[in-house]
Amino acid sequence: MTPRPGALRLPRLTVDGERVPRAHLARLVARTTRELAAAGAGPGRAAALACDHPLTAVVAVLAAEAAGAPLLLDGPAPARRIAPAALVHAGRSGDPVVAGATARPLDVPEETAAVFWTSGSSGDPKAVAVPTAALAHQGGATAARMCVTADDRLLLPLPLRHAYGHSVLGVWRATGAHLYAESGFRLRGLLSRLAAEGITSLDGVPTMYRVLAAEAAKDPGAARLLRALRVRGCGGDVLTPALYDDFLAATGAPLHDGYGLSEAGPNVALSAPEVLRPGTVGRLLDGVRVRLAGPDREIQVDSPSLMLGYLDPATGALDRGAFTPDGWLRTGDTGAVTADGWLTVGGRVKEVLVVHGETVAPTVVEDAVRAADGVVDAAVVGVRRGDRGDRGDSVWAFVESPEADRATVAVRVTEACRRRLPPHARPRSVRVVAALPRTGSGKFDRVRLRAWASDATAAAA
């Protein structure tokens, strides 16, 4: 049944600085719900969010839920996408527009509420099917950890199609806080919003916080605005110790990171203003359990927020291969956990480097590389040559720099690593590029970087 606009209980929403009246938002949701149902979207027949406009994204989430339709969020190349019953995209005014499917929609399990695509940074992207109960638990548990109430003002300059941004939307709905959704990160716009709107919580990715730390280091006003926030959430990728220290030094306030993955809802553990232990990714959320398995001490998770499985784009069948026989999720990450639930993450099982028998975390090398002048960002991967397999990985550093003299930047990187790293951890090759390749969620595309390194290794052989 289509909800009446007045029957919807909608929290406060501002999009790109423009307040969206609750009555207007309710009308958009009711209209979009009717249009989704008319296009054939409903239980087992998905709607797809085909844009990143914040207003359209919010309406699509609410309308798909009202129609009982799974919502497809993000996606890889068109050939791999799941066929929906309807698509939701933004019209010229930013209001949602519903279009019917041009192909026969795929039948998906009816308990599916949302489908997120993993980034594919360490392999082929996968479609993560998440049930309604998982999303509800995630929103409530995250809000409880961060102590968010209806009095909070949440600034979100991240896409709502990705699991991180979507999780903030869940907190908004669970608490009635005021959400300030932005089309993207713009430094001056973000600082203006902090100054004018009384924002209490900001969420962003490490690359955003690097820019903010640099600005705060030279502008006391920016540092003051960032310090005034109650929550400075950092997710979507690894928060390195160097970035944590740089931001703290520039602002006098810490970042609040955590650990999660789309398959787990996404949040598994979170730091918060009163729940903060440097060197960890925070404490496990309520209801979440973690165990460490095998010689690599792989993190395995049991949680009410777990996915149903990976959805086959061709058949709609669920693949449960990521789960153990007793139902725990294999994360592919290494780590440690204390008896009282504080979690430390070492890195991806497949990304930990082994050089001459010594293990090397890519993030440690990346922090050393970033210390060199002229370096904007860095990504480190390992390549193993067949004729040198006994020596382990050859460490490659890919460096993002705007400087034209790339050879000079590479020399600076080599010197910085010589000062900060033991010999076995120093990059054997340094490649300077104008921009590092990234996935749709902003993470380094390590698959492409490994291919670059492998191609260069093969050419030099």
Secondary structure, DSSP 8 states (H G I E B T S, - for coil): ----GGG-----EEETTEEE-HHHHHHHHHHHHHHHHHHT-BTTB-EEE----HHHHHHHHHHHHHHT--EEE--SSGGGS---SEEEEE-TTS-EEEEE-SS---B--TTEEEEEE---TTSS--EEEEEHHHHHHHHHHHHHHHT--TT-EEEE-S-TTSHHHHHHHHHHHHH--EEEE-SS--HHHHHHHHHHH---EEEE-HHHHHHHHHHHHH-HHHHHHHHH-SEEEE-SS---HHHHHHHHHHHSS--B-EEE-GGGSSEEEE-BTTB--TTS--EE-TT-EEEEETTTTEEEEE-TT--SEEE-TTT--EE-TTB-TTS-EEEEEEEEE-TT-BEEEEEETTT-EEETTEEE-HHHHHHHHHTSTT-SEEEEEEE--GGGGGGB-EEEEEEE---S-HHHHHHHHHHHHHHHS-GGGS-SEEEEESS--B-TTS-B-HHHHHHHHHHHHHHH-
